[in-house]
Amino acid sequence: MDVLMHTPESLRSRTAASLLVASCMLGAIGAPAMAADVHTANVATVYAQNVARTLSAYGQVEPTAIVRVRAVDPGTLSGPRVVPGSVVTAGEVLARIGGPRMETLLIAREQTLHSAQAREEAARRALEIVRSQFAAQLATRQGIDAAQSELAAARAAVQTAKARLREVQDLRTVRAPTAGIVIAVQAANGEQTAAGETLLTLQPAGKLWVRATYYGTDATLLRVGTTGRFQPSGDGDAIPVEVEAVASSVAPDGGRSVGLVATGPVSPAWWVNGQWGTVDLEGPSRQMVAVPTSALILDRGHWWVLVHTAQRDEPRQVVPELSRGWRTWIASGLQSGEQIVVQNAFLEYHRGIAQSYQPPD
């Protein structure tokens, strides 16, 4: 039996030759395919979409109007029955105004009424006497007419005196002109009040809206009738709102305020004056290119993407408009149909940074 013997040198030569052939086959077949798959996975084509712009701002619930209850005549305030936060009904007595001047005026008006009533009674009796005399042919028709005229004048005087007395009585009594909530009380018990002085301030019931201020380009897009939602801070569900009024001028800080009302018939019961929240309005829609947020690169205060071309990946500055989750819409800098690097874009952008800096000796 013949035995084929190999020296170590010949075995090493055969092994090296086999490894070289396998390596060449792998390099010719497998390596280019793998590189192409990785490169394709790093690039994505971007497209334009219609995106509704959302206008966001902080808003606060406040009254659409407030009512100031004033003193018509000077006097002394007595018996205030309300405090800030009190709920009042229309016509409810809130306080009284007295004092020497008010008492003197009240007595004078009461005396005027008594005099007018006495005149009316005298005129009524005089008319009865003239009518009796006319029946006995002791008076003329002109006498009856004169007596009737005097009675009519006396009755008118009584009505005027009563109205003037009620006026003084109303001046003494401070009543709520409308139903609502007392916001502030500006006068205390026993305080001397002047004519026209504010005694308290009311917030009319159900008269609440949200006031928000918008800045920049968002302020130019505000229109009456624009709809959105108000999300109160803390607890509470978001509620649909609509722009009721837009300020005609810009504030010194550059903001423009809007008033928003609930789209329902009345304000929500949980709305509280002074409550803060976020107002999101549905602005006009426009076409923008959407990119994965991971493709954005922040460098020197600007945003960039790597645009893939047949020659190389080129950095390009872009202006992001808004982000939702993992997507960001670009306002300018990209066109629909272009390809960008979406994986490891930051590393690719800064690939040559090590060549630009030398470590210190």
Long-range contacts (C-beta under 8 A, 24 or more apart in sequence): 41-343, 42-341, 42-342, 42-343, 42-344, 43-308, 43-339, 43-340, 43-341, 43-342, 44-292, 44-295, 44-339, 44-340, 44-342, 45-337, 45-338, 45-339, 46-289, 46-290, 46-291, 46-330, 46-334, 46-336, 46-337, 46-338, 46-339, 46-340, 47-289, 47-290, 47-336, 47-337, 48-287, 48-288, 48-289, 48-290, 48-336, 49-287, 49-288, 49-289, 49-290, 49-329, 50-285, 50-286, 50-287, 51-285, 51-286, 51-287, 51-288, 51-290, 51-321, 51-322, 51-329, 52-282, 52-283, 52-284, 52-285, 53-221, 53-283, 53-284, 53-285, 53-286, 53-321, 53-322, 54-280, 54-281, 54-282, 54-283, 54-322, 55-214, 55-218, 55-221, 55-222, 55-226, 55-228, 55-280, 55-281, 55-282, 55-283, 56-218, 56-278, 56-279, 56-280, 56-281, 57-212, 57-213, 57-214, 57-215, 57-218, 57-278, 57-279, 58-212, 58-213, 58-276, 58-277, 58-278, 58-279, 59-210, 59-211, 59-212, 59-230, 59-260, 59-276, 59-277, 59-278, 59-279, 60-210, 60-211, 60-212, 60-274, 60-275, 60-276, 60-277, 61-208, 61-209, 61-210, 61-232, 61-271, 61-272, 61-273, 61-274, 61-275, 61-276, 61-277, 62-208, 62-209, 62-210, 62-211, 62-273, 62-274, 63-183, 63-203, 63-204, 63-207, 63-208, 63-209, 63-273, 64-207, 64-208, 64-209, 64-259, 65-204, 65-207, 66-183, 66-201, 66-202, 66-203, 66-204, 67-177, 67-178, 67-180, 67-201, 67-202, 67-203, 67-204, 68-198, 68-200, 68-201, 68-202, 69-94, 69-174, 69-176, 69-177, 69-198, 69-199, 69-200, 69-201, 69-202, 70-196, 70-197, 70-198, 70-199, 71-97, 71-174, 71-187, 71-193, 71-194, 71-195, 71-196, 71-197, 71-199, 72-171, 72-195, 72-196, 73-97, 73-101, 73-102, 73-105, 73-171, 73-195, 74-99, 74-101, 74-192, 74-193, 74-194, 74-195, 75-99, 75-101, 75-102, 75-171, 75-172, 75-192, 75-193, 76-102, 76-190, 76-191, 76-192, 76-193, 77-187, 77-188, 77-189, 77-190, 77-191, 77-192, 77-193, 77-199, 78-189, 78-190, 79-189, 80-185, 80-187, 80-188, 80-189, 80-200, 82-182, 82-185, 82-200, 83-182, 83-185, 84-182, 84-183, 84-184, 84-185, 85-181, 85-182, 86-181, 86-182, 87-180, 87-181, 87-182, 88-176, 88-179, 88-180, 88-181, 88-182, 88-202, 89-176, 89-179, 90-176, 90-177, 90-178, 90-179, 91-175, 91-176, 92-175, 92-176, 93-173, 93-174, 93-175, 94-174, 94-175, 94-176, 94-199, 94-200, 95-174, 95-187, 95-199, 96-172, 96-173, 96-174, 97-171, 97-172, 97-173, 97-174, 97-193, 98-172, 99-192, 102-168, 102-171, 102-172, 105-168, 105-171, 106-165, 106-168, 106-169, 106-172, 109-161, 109-164, 109-165, 109-167, 109-168, 110-165, 112-161, 112-164, 112-165, 113-158, 113-161, 113-162, 113-164, 113-165, 115-161, 116-154, 116-157, 116-158, 116-160, 116-161, 117-158, 117-161, 119-154, 119-157, 119-158, 120-151, 120-154, 120-155, 120-157, 120-158, 122-154, 123-147, 123-150, 123-151, 123-153, 123-154, 123-155, 124-151, 124-154, 126-150, 126-151, 127-151, 174-199, 176-202, 177-202, 178-202, 178-204, 178-205, 179-204, 179-205, 180-204, 180-205, 180-207, 181-205, 181-273, 183-273, 203-273, 206-266, 206-267, 207-267, 208-267, 208-271, 208-273, 209-244, 209-259, 209-260, 209-261, 209-262, 209-267, 210-241, 210-259, 210-260, 210-261, 210-277, 210-279, 211-257, 211-258, 211-259, 211-260, 212-257, 212-258, 212-260, 212-279, 213-251, 213-255, 213-256, 213-257, 213-258, 214-255, 214-256, 214-257, 214-258, 215-253, 215-254, 215-255, 215-256, 216-254, 218-283, 219-250, 219-254, 219-255, 219-256, 221-283, 221-284, 222-246, 222-256, 222-258, 222-281, 226-281, 226-282, 226-283, 227-263, 227-281, 227-282, 228-260, 228-279, 228-280, 228-281, 228-282, 229-279, 229-280, 230-260, 230-277, 230-278, 230-279, 231-277, 231-278, 231-279, 231-280, 232-270, 232-275, 232-276, 232-277, 233-275, 233-276, 233-277, 233-278, 236-270, 236-277, 239-264, 239-268, 240-264, 241-279, 243-281, 288-321, 288-329, 288-330, 288-331, 289-329, 289-330, 289-334, 289-335, 289-336, 290-327, 290-328, 290-329, 290-330, 291-327, 291-328, 291-329, 291-330, 291-334, 291-340, 291-342, 292-326, 292-327, 292-328, 292-342, 293-323, 293-325, 293-326, 293-327, 293-328, 294-326, 294-342, 294-343, 294-345, 295-340, 295-341, 295-342, 295-345, 296-320, 296-328, 296-345, 297-345, 297-346, 297-349, 299-349, 304-349, 305-333, 305-334, 305-340, 305-341, 305-345, 306-340, 306-341, 306-345, 306-348, 306-349, 307-334, 307-338, 307-339, 307-340, 308-339, 308-340, 308-341, 313-341, 313-348, 315-349
